[in-house]
Amino acid sequence: MASRLRPAKAVQPESSTRWHAKHAWTWGLLLFVLEIMQSVALLPLLLLWMPASEVALWTSLTAGLGLINAVAAAYSQPLVRTVAGRPPACQLPPNWQALARRADRSGFLLLTGAQLVLGCWLAASSVVPGPQAWWALGVYFVAMHLRLAAISRFAWTNGLRQLGRDKRLLVQASAVALILAILLGAALGSALGPALAVLAASGWLLRQSIKACSTLGHNPGGEPAPWPDRREMSGLLLLNLAGYLNLGTDVLVANHFLQPVQAVSYAFWSRALISFALLTGLYAQIRFPTWVTASGRQLRIELRRGLLALLLLPPVAAAAYSAASDMPAIAHLCLLPTWMLFTLACTAAMGCGTLLAGQISTSRGARAFLLPSAVLAASAPLISWALARSDAGVQAFVLGYCIVNIGLLGLNLWFAARATSATSRLSSMAPAP
């Protein structure tokens, strides 16, 4: 792998001006559509080809997808910030190969540890119905490692402001995975089919990401880039893993407490609503290099507008659920009480707001919010489990996630206000040139 990281000397480095934010939005929105099709629209088709228990297993496997971004965020964002803060020369630092290899090693160890925990949970929850299901689990876990290695390389393209390049490759990989999932899911009639599809798409994505890095070029005589600070990495990893426990584990809990058919219905609507976090994350990723140097006032205005837009999500989701209940094609996926759906929508909206506020704080190098946010977010499954075991009934687990996200939103907004205010004060105190 190390040899494949070397940039091809015969290739002329690509100009960063070829890739603008508009490219990222174009490809990012298309990626959003394809991800919705994979995680939401594919579920009714899978129910036609395989038992509900196999579809529930597939939703549990794909619940692990958030672990990839959680692990990568520990070192990718600091690397992006380091490269983006340098003078624009469209060249990588001289030690980028060593940093990339170190990122691969760190990512492999962190993701393997997270997968062991997820695998133990699935085994204890009796979500894995048979021997073929274990094959699906193993195949999907390998695919996760391939995808993580690809995403780690996108830190370099994004650092050089080639913001749409990774989105284009992700769109192509998502299309491959969707087509193969339909073909193999229908052919095999089990979760192994879509798992093999994801494996093939992840392998292709890794190959293309390596090729993209080979065209960037580097400056052998430049200043080496530092490996991210260990404390910051630990804080970001803890925060993103806690964020996964907060917004990525509800399907796992639902598969444990609910019957397979109702669990698939829950996964359908939960994935549809939480997918808006993908849009929020896309927005934050595109804006992140700009936030590094933006004024505190600009950041506060941007955050305020984002929160106002998120207020529309719960009423729109409730109206969509009511309309879908009258559609024969998907009425069998509308098995949740209306209050449960509305709670889901409120949780998703607050989760997006928390993500936006947290990313703004991170862009300013703030760290104080990491530990309290991580502790509160990590408590979501425990609180939800306790509520499901209470007299309120198993469906009450959704209230636990909602309660935690109310606290997270308030906490992160407070820290974001502190970070942007401190930036404004420092800017006003800076001497005039």
N, C-alpha and C positions, 0 to 999 in steps of 0.2 A: 504493500500500500504506500509505503514511503516513497518509492520510486515514482509512483504515479502522481504524486503531489508536485513534482518538479515542473515548472512552466516550460513549455516548448520554446526553445531559443529561436526557432525559425519563425515563430508566430509574432506578428506585430501587436503590441498591446492595444486593446480596444479603447476608444475614447469614451470617457464617462458621459459625455454630452449626448451620446446616442440613446441613453436610458434616462427618462425623466419620470417625475411623479405621475404624469398622466398615463404612462405605460403601466405603472404599478396599479393604478386604479382600474384600468381597462382589464388587465389580466386578473387582478384581484377580485373584481366583481364576478368575472366568469368562473374563477375558482370557487367563489362562494356558492354559485348556482350548482356547480358540479358536486361540491361537498354536501349540499342539501340533498341532491339526488342520491348520493351514496348512503348518507346516514339516515335519511328520512324516506324519500320516495321509493327506495329499493326495498324497504321492509314489507309493504303490501305484496310485492312480487315474490319475495322469498317465502311468504306465507302460502303462496300457491304451490310451491315446489317442495317444501320441507315442513316437518312438524313445528309447532309453536315452540317446543323446547329447544330445537336447533336454532331458531331465529332468536330466542332469548339468549342462547349461548353466544351468537354472533354479536348481539348488542353488548354483552359483557366484554367480549374481546375488544371491540372497537372503543369501549370505555377507556381502555388503556392508551388510546392514541394521545390523550392529553399529557401523558407522562413524557412523551418525546419532546414536546415544546417546553415542558417544565425543566427537563434536564438541560436542554440546549440553552435556555435563557440564562443559566448560571454563568456561562462564559461568553456566549455569543454577543449579548448586548454590550458588555464592557469592551469587547474587541471592536464592535461597530463604532462605539463612541471614540475609542482611541484612534482608529483609522480616519473617521469622519472629521475629527478635530485637527488633523494635519493639513498643511497646505495642499490644495488640489493638484495632484500631479499624475493621477491615474496610474499609480504604481504602488505595489505592496511593499511593506517594510522588508528589510533583508532577511529577517529571521522568521518570516511567515510560515515556512515549511515546518520548522520546529514547533511553532505554536499550533499549527494544524494537527501535527501528530500528537501533541500533548492533549489537544481537545478531543481527539479520537479515543485516546486511552481513558481520559476522565469520563467521557460520555458513555463508553462501554461499561465501565465499572458501576457508574451511577444507575444506568438503565437496567443492568442485570439485577442489581439489588432491588430496584422497584418492581421488576417483573417477578422476582421470587415472592415478594409480598402479595402481589396480585394473584399469582398462581395458587398460593396457599388459601387465599380468600375464596377463589372459585372452587377449589377442591372442598373446602369446609362447607360452602353453601350448596353443594350438590348441584351446581349449575352445569357441570360437565357430564353429559348423559351416557357416554360410552367410550370405547377405545378410539374410534375415529375422531371423536371430539378432542382427545388429547393430541392427536396428530394436527388438528386445526389449531390448537393452542400453541404447539411448538412452531408451526409454520408462521403463524402470525407474529410470534415473538421474534423470530429471525428477521421478518420484514420490518419490524420496528427498529431494529439495529441498523438496517440498511438505510432507512429513512432518516434516522438521527445523523448518520455520517454525512448524508447529503445536505441536511439542513445546517450542519456545522460549517460546511463550505460556503454557504450563502452569507455567512457573516462577512466574508471578504468582499463579495460583490456588492452587498448593501453598504459596507463601509466606504466603498468608492462611489457611492450614490448611483449604482446601476440598479435602481430600485424595482424596476419591472422585470428584470431578468429571471430572478428566482420564481416569480409568480407565473411567468410563461411556462417554465419547466414543470412547476407544480400543477398547472392546468393540464398539460399534456399527460403527466403521470396519472392524474385523477381520471382523465378520460379513458386511459388504458385500463385502469383498475375497474371502472364502472362497466365497461364493455365486457371484460373478462369475468367479472362477478356475475353478470347476467347469464353468460354462456356456461360457466362452470357451475354456478348455483343450480341452474336448471338440469345440467347433466349429472351432477353428483347427488343432488338432493340433500345436502348437509352443509354445515358451516365450513367444511374443508374447502368447498368450491370457492367462495369469496375470499377465504384466507390465501389460497394459492394465487388468486388474482392480485391481491395486495402485495404478495411477495414478488411477483413478476414486475409490477409497476414500481415498487421501491428499488429493485435492482436497476431498472432503467433510469430512474431518477438519480441514483448515485453515480452512474456512469456519466450522465449529462452534467452533473454538478462538478465532477472532476474535470471534464472537458472545459467548462466555463472558467474554472480557476486557471487553467493552463493558458488562457488568452489574456490574463490581466497584466502579466509582467511584474517585475519588482526592481527595486533600486538597491543594488548590492552595497553601495557606498553610503546609504542613508542611515538614519538613526534607528536602531532596533526598537521594536514595539515591546512594551512590558507585558508579561502574563498578568491577567487580572488579579487584583488584590484578593487574597484568600478570604478575608473577612467579608468583602463585598460578594464574592462568589458564594460563600456559605449562606449569607443573608438572602441572596437572590434565589438560590436553590431551595432554601427553606420556605421562602415566600411562595414560589411557584408550585412546589409540591403541596403546600397547604392550600393554594388556590385550586389545585387538582382535587384535593380531598373535598373542597367546598363545592365546586361546580362539576366535577367529573365522576363522582361516586354515587350520585342519586340513582342512576340506572342500576348499579350493582345492588344497592339497598332495595330497590323496587323488585328486582329479580329474586331477592331472598324472601320478601314478605308477600308479594302478590302472586296470583296464579299466572302461568306463562302467557295466556292470551291477554290478560289485563296488563301484565308487565311489558309486553310488546307495544300495547297501546300507550302506556306511559312513556316508553322509550321514543316512540314516534313523535309525541308532542314535546317532550323534554329536549330532544335533539333539535327539533325545529326552532324552539325558542332560544336555546343556548347557542345556536349557530350565529346569533347576532353578536355573540362575543368574538366570533371570527371576524366579523366586519369591524368591530371595535379594535381588535388586535391589528387588523390590516391598517386601519387609520393610524394607530399609534406607531406601527412600524414605519410607515411612510413618512410620518411627521417627526419621528424620533431624532434623526440627524439635525433637523431644523430647530427642534426644541432645545438642543444642546446650547445654542447661542441666542435663543429668543429672549425677549424681555419678560419680566414677571407679569406685566400687564397683559401682554399678548397671550400668555399661557392661561391666565385666569379667564379671559374672554373666551378662549377656545374650550376650556373646561365647562364654562357655564352654558355655552351653546350645545355641547354634547349632552349634558344632563337634561336640558329642555327637550331635546329630540328623543331621549330615552323614555320620557314620560308618556309617549304615545304608545309604547309597546303593550302594556297590559290591556287597555281598552280595545286595541286592534286585534290582539290575540283572542280575547273573549268573543268578539264579533266573528272572527274566522272559525272558531270552534263551534259556535252556534250554527253557522252556515254549513260546516262540514258534517254536522250531525244529520242533516237532511239529504246528504248525498249518498246514494246507495254504494258507490264505489269505495268510499272510505268510512262509511258509517260504523263498520265493525271495528274501527280504530278509535272511535269516540266513546270509550268505556269509562272515562273518568268523570267524577262529579264536577260541576262547573266551578265550585269553589277551589277545587284542587288545581284546575287549569289556570285560574286567575292567580293563585298563589305561585304557580310555576312561572308565569309571565312576570310577576313582580320580582321574583328572585332573579330571573334572567336580566331584567332591566337594572337592578341594583348591582348585580355582578359586573355588568358592562361599565357602569359608572365607577365602580371600585377599580377596575382594570385601567380605565382612563386616568383617574387621579393618581394611581400608583406609578404608571409609566411616566407621567409628568414629573413626579418626585424623583424617580430614578434618573431622568434626563439631567437633573440638576445635581446629581451625585449624592442625593440625600439617602440616609440609611436608617434613620431613627424609626421610621414606620415599619421596617421589615419584621422585627421580632414580634411586636404586639399584633400586627396583621396576621402573621403566620400562626401564632398561637390561637387566635380567634377563629381563623378559617379552618384550621385543623380540627377544631371541636365540632364542626358541622355534622359529620357522620355520627359522632357519639350522641349529640343532642337529638338528632333525628331518630336514632335507634331507641333512645329512652322514650321519646314520644310515641313511637310505634308500639312499644311494649306497655304503654300506659292505658288507662281506661278510654282514652280518646280513639283508639283503634289503629290498625296498621297504616291506614292512609294518612294519619297525622304526621308521618315522617317528613312530609313536604314542608310542614310548618317549621321544623327545625332548621332547614336550609334557609328559609325566608328570614327567620329571626337572626341568624348569624350574619346574613348579608345586609340587614339593616345596620347592625353594629359596624360591619366592615366599611360600608359606604361612609358613615359618619366619621369614622376614624381616619380613613384615607383622605377625605376632603379636608379635615383639619390639618393633617400633615402637608398636604399639597398647598394649602394656603400659607403655611409657615415657610415652605421651600420657595415659593414664588415671591413672597414678601421679602425674604432675606435676599433674594436675587435683585429685587428692585432697589433695596437699600444699598447694596454693594455697587450697583450701577450708578446710583445718584451720587455716591461718595467718590467714584473714580475721578481722577483729575482729567481735565480737558486736554486733548492732544495739542 
